[in-house]
Amino acid sequence: MSEKKIKKVVLAYSGGLDTSVMIPWLKETYGCEVIAFAADLGQAEELDNLNEKAIKTGASKIYIEDLREEFLTEYVWPTLKAGAIYEEKYLLGTSFARPLIAKKQVEIAIKEGADAVAHGATGKGNDQVRFELGYMANDPSLKIIAPWKDDKWTLKSREACIAYAKEKNIPIEQTAEKIYSRDRNLWHISHEGGELEDTWSEPVGERIFVLSKTVEEAPDKPTYVEVGFEKGIPVSVDGVEMKAVELMETLNKIGGENAIGQIDMVENRLVGMKSRGVYETPGGTILYFAHKELERLCLDKETLHYKEIIAKRYAEIVYNGTWFGKLRESLDAFVNVTQENVTGTVRMKLYKGNIIGAGTKSEYSLYSEELATFGEDEVYNQKDANGFIRLFGLPLKVQAILKNKNK
């Protein structure tokens, strides 16, 4: 990649350590104009003074776009409806944010006439793949600058980045004593690095947690909450209809107060290594629990079981960054059909990090009390089960006959 050919680059900018040092580095290394782009996905105070910081650091311009509604409705809700969870624990909070950022970054690059896009993901993580596949899917003509994989990049550690920031008078929050890599949005916050790199080190909630209380701090009495769904999409909390952002903020607050959604896991990264991360997903954990409970009531057995199979594949697609591929779109078509009758309300009891089901109702419920009752009924003839069991068990019977014959 020739330096002279790059005149203008759009950088995915968070204001964190890596992207803060990249603005002056890109200008010095490539002699190009740098436009910063920050996606507001619900980072709250992390966005404070971002405009001023980017310009002072050397950006010619900064875009800050509120994408919270689009993030939830076009990326989070489809993944929730699919029931996708990576390796049975990770609710994909960072994974489905990256495709949206990449898409908007490309749109700005086209608008500004930029010839390159850049990101601050390292060569060890998953985000490099998610960003770059997003760029390729939306405009393959753009050049991609990934400083951590650039031969000219000499800042090989976060300690080196901190020293560089001090040299350039770039304000940062990280210190050598406390170096956490965090990613926050309206769905979750992730924590990596520092003492968490030791898998025997217990996460200290008081030092780490941002969105939630520790289990010890959570109330000593349970909190009840009801979530309403229409066609698999959450639409209300405790009977009050809400738009996506308000609903998510409300559940995050309720869940956070009760220490819901704290996950500590060692996961398999796409690039081949294992990594340890601590996640807080208070509202999202409530939604996944509620959505699954409603599906148990409204989906037939074959559909429910097959959907559980594709949920794992869907999670891999999101985690691996192939959001814009045909397979994800095709699976969405299947999922949307399964959600046509997933409408109803789920009541839950939250207590010190636990979610306990406390009731589910739906006008599309497939549950029949008349059929399920242990009392006397006139609906189900129990003698019909005799023929069913004989036919269902026939393969086992034949197997046993053959086994005895060949002894």
Buried (B, 14 or more C-beta within 10 A) or exposed (E): EEEEEBEBBBBBBBBBBBBBBBBBBBBEBBEBBBBBBBBBBBBBEBBEEBBEBBBEBBBBBBBBBEBBEBBBBBBBBBBBBBBBBBEEEBBBBBBBBBBBBBBBBBBBBBEBEBBBBBBBBBEBBBBBBBBBBBBBBBBEEBBBBBBBBBEEBEBEEBEEBBBBBEEBEBEBEBEEEEBBBBBBBBBBBBBBBBBBEEEEEEBEBEEBBEBBBBBEBBEEEBBBBBBBBEEBBBBBBBEEEBEBBEBBBBBBBBBBBBBBBBBBBEBEBBEEEEBBBBBBBBBBBBBBBBBBBBBBBBBEEEBBEEBEEBBBEBBBBBBBBBBBBEEBEEBBEBBBEBBEBBBBBBBBBBBBBBBEBBEBBBEEBEEEEEEEEEEEBEEEEEEEEEEEEEEEEEEEEEEEEEEEEEE
